[in-house]
Amino acid sequence: MVRSFPASREAGLARLAAFTPQMGRAYAAGRNSDLGPAAAPATSMLSPYLRRRLVLEQEAAFAALDAHGAAAEKFVQEVFWRGYFKGHLETRPGLWTAYQRLVAEGHDALAADPALRRRFEDAVAGRTGIDGFDDWARELVAANWLHNHTRMWFASIWIFTLRLPWALGADFFLRHLIDGDPASNTLSWRWVAGLHTKGKPYAARAENIRRYTGGRYDPAGLDEDPVALTEAEPAAAAPLPPAGAAPDGAVALLLHLDDLHPESLPLGRARVMRVGGMVSHAPGAADRVRQADDAAMADALRRAAAHFGCPAGLAGADWSGAGWSGAEWSGGLPIVTAWAPVGPSATALPPCIRVRRPWDSLIWPHATRGYFQVKAAIPRILAALR
Ligand SMILES: Cc1cc2nc3c(=O)[nH]c(=O)nc-3n(C[C@H](O)[C@H](O)[C@H](O)COP(=O)(O)OP(=O)(O)OC[C@H]3O[C@@H](n4cnc5c(N)ncnc54)[C@H](O)[C@@H]3O)c2cc1C
């Protein structure tokens, strides 16, 4: 089976429809198994669509609930992990800047330490000799996607067996994953390292890998009793920045890669007169990831033009950093955009009014600490969204 991710809402909805029958007991029972790229997937593979909001999280959660009722619990909880991580990073943006600093320091360390550099190069090229790990490194680069359990094994082996800097592993993922997401990726790597749930690292064990890969892999020499990484106490959670409200009357709508379903944005009585697209790729993103970003944006702009009945196109050419005011593009209209969570889009956005979806507003206040608070609030959040 070839895994491809055509970057359009239509393709995302088709995947959602195809996987919905499996979102109940089959998902709960099978989701931990990775039987390889040639096998039928046990999970939805919706992440490239959810990450860009070509498909909305609530569409996936309600599809599961409507089809399976209480048996959809596990799938719904996984979708809420995404919201939890986004909300957590939103209230602790310093974790993202600290991660970026660690990536830069990691590259300095590679330049200064030839042995470390060799270990790093062997890891990313799939030449470590560790059964499974080498295939996963190559699979990530070739297919731009890895199963969740495999991501966990990979990160654990990277950090604790190969003793490589965790931030360089997270950077390797973010460059190549077609669903690469600042919050889910950074915070999952921190979780594996024992930095998110302090003192509780995730250990990749050979027995677990054998079992959940159907015996395809049996790695030797893993550090199965890892000691959690430590760090200086990170800054306390900051209050959520307040969202804006779209004004009544004419506005210019700016789209970015974190939210490509403009049709459902909470825009009140605003009249959208023009739509612009801003494409801020993850730093160093692989070609196929950039192509998916571009195609997803083109798809959203096409839909926006039809939905709002106005011109829609890229709003400029270079979104590599902050500094664009948007004044010329907007023609003096107030610029409205979907809330961009911490990451490249948020950094590149010009001053504008950021509206937040109820999905985010309902989840994020619960996301300041562990996942448990979000999990406990799921029934209330879903009831509020119905
Ligand atoms: C080290 C590491 C790095 C990761 N990096 C990313 C990343 O960059 N982008 C990303 O979207 N996910 C990331 N994840 C989370 C998870 O692996 C993927 O979301 C999941 O594998 C996507 O496959 P799926 O769509 O088939 O998931 P399904 O199991 O079908 O779940 C449905 C949806 O729920 C969400 N979800 C499921 N599991 C998680 C999870 N553990 N954390 C957050 N959201 C989840 C995803 O949006 C997913 O599409 C990472 C996990 C680890 C351990």
PDBQT file of the ligand as one rigid body, heavy atoms in Angstrom, charges set to zero:
ROOT
HETATM    1  C1  LIG A 401       8.097  11.932  19.180  1.00  0.00    +0.000 C 
HETATM    2  C2  LIG A 401       6.734  12.252  18.616  1.00  0.00    +0.000 A 
HETATM    3  C3  LIG A 401       6.581  13.287  17.704  1.00  0.00    +0.000 A 
HETATM    4  C4  LIG A 401       5.309  13.610  17.203  1.00  0.00    +0.000 A 
HETATM    5  N1  LIG A 401       5.207  14.653  16.288  1.00  0.00    +0.000 NA
HETATM    6  C5  LIG A 401       3.966  14.974  15.816  1.00  0.00    +0.000 A 
HETATM    7  C6  LIG A 401       3.821  16.036  14.879  1.00  0.00    +0.000 A 
HETATM    8  O1  LIG A 401       4.786  16.717  14.500  1.00  0.00    +0.000 OA
HETATM    9  N2  LIG A 401       2.564  16.306  14.403  1.00  0.00    +0.000 N 
HETATM   10  C7  LIG A 401       1.466  15.585  14.815  1.00  0.00    +0.000 A 
HETATM   11  O2  LIG A 401       0.346  15.871  14.339  1.00  0.00    +0.000 OA
HETATM   12  N3  LIG A 401       1.591  14.599  15.726  1.00  0.00    +0.000 NA
HETATM   13  C8  LIG A 401       2.790  14.265  16.225  1.00  0.00    +0.000 A 
HETATM   14  N4  LIG A 401       2.903  13.246  17.117  1.00  0.00    +0.000 N 
HETATM   15  C9  LIG A 401       1.673  12.611  17.641  1.00  0.00    +0.000 C 
HETATM   16  C10 LIG A 401       1.216  11.356  16.887  1.00  0.00    +0.000 C 
HETATM   17  O3  LIG A 401       2.292  10.493  16.676  1.00  0.00    +0.000 OA
HETATM   18  C11 LIG A 401       0.564  11.665  15.533  1.00  0.00    +0.000 C 
HETATM   19  O4  LIG A 401      -0.404  12.679  15.671  1.00  0.00    +0.000 OA
HETATM   20  C12 LIG A 401      -0.122  10.412  14.988  1.00  0.00    +0.000 C 
HETATM   21  O5  LIG A 401       0.818   9.383  14.827  1.00  0.00    +0.000 OA
HETATM   22  C13 LIG A 401      -0.782  10.721  13.662  1.00  0.00    +0.000 C 
HETATM   23  O6  LIG A 401      -1.274   9.537  13.099  1.00  0.00    +0.000 OA
HETATM   24  P1  LIG A 401      -2.806   9.341  12.861  1.00  0.00    +0.000 P 
HETATM   25  O7  LIG A 401      -3.373  10.523  12.162  1.00  0.00    +0.000 OA
HETATM   26  O8  LIG A 401      -2.974   8.018  12.188  1.00  0.00    +0.000 OA
HETATM   27  O9  LIG A 401      -3.352   9.283  14.339  1.00  0.00    +0.000 OA
HETATM   28  P2  LIG A 401      -4.667   8.662  14.965  1.00  0.00    +0.000 P 
HETATM   29  O10 LIG A 401      -4.221   7.664  15.968  1.00  0.00    +0.000 OA
HETATM   30  O11 LIG A 401      -5.618   8.218  13.940  1.00  0.00    +0.000 OA
HETATM   31  O12 LIG A 401      -5.274   9.882  15.800  1.00  0.00    +0.000 OA
HETATM   32  C14 LIG A 401      -6.173  10.836  15.231  1.00  0.00    +0.000 C 
HETATM   33  C15 LIG A 401      -5.571  12.220  15.401  1.00  0.00    +0.000 C 
HETATM   34  O13 LIG A 401      -5.407  12.542  16.773  1.00  0.00    +0.000 OA
HETATM   35  C16 LIG A 401      -4.211  13.316  16.937  1.00  0.00    +0.000 C 
HETATM   36  N5  LIG A 401      -3.270  12.553  17.754  1.00  0.00    +0.000 N 
HETATM   37  C17 LIG A 401      -3.201  11.209  17.879  1.00  0.00    +0.000 A 
HETATM   38  N6  LIG A 401      -2.240  10.859  18.758  1.00  0.00    +0.000 NA
HETATM   39  C18 LIG A 401      -1.683  12.005  19.192  1.00  0.00    +0.000 A 
HETATM   40  C19 LIG A 401      -0.632  12.319  20.099  1.00  0.00    +0.000 A 
HETATM   41  N7  LIG A 401       0.020  11.379  20.777  1.00  0.00    +0.000 N 
HETATM   42  N8  LIG A 401      -0.324  13.621  20.285  1.00  0.00    +0.000 NA
HETATM   43  C20 LIG A 401      -0.977  14.600  19.634  1.00  0.00    +0.000 A 
HETATM   44  N9  LIG A 401      -1.991  14.367  18.763  1.00  0.00    +0.000 NA
HETATM   45  C21 LIG A 401      -2.328  13.093  18.542  1.00  0.00    +0.000 A 
HETATM   46  C22 LIG A 401      -3.628  13.552  15.556  1.00  0.00    +0.000 C 
HETATM   47  O14 LIG A 401      -4.074  14.785  15.060  1.00  0.00    +0.000 OA
HETATM   48  C23 LIG A 401      -4.211  12.386  14.774  1.00  0.00    +0.000 C 
HETATM   49  O15 LIG A 401      -4.307  12.629  13.389  1.00  0.00    +0.000 OA
HETATM   50  C24 LIG A 401       4.179  12.885  17.644  1.00  0.00    +0.000 A 
HETATM   51  C25 LIG A 401       4.343  11.848  18.558  1.00  0.00    +0.000 A 
HETATM   52  C26 LIG A 401       5.598  11.523  19.038  1.00  0.00    +0.000 A 
HETATM   53  C27 LIG A 401       5.723  10.382  20.015  1.00  0.00    +0.000 C 
ENDROOT
TORSDOF 0
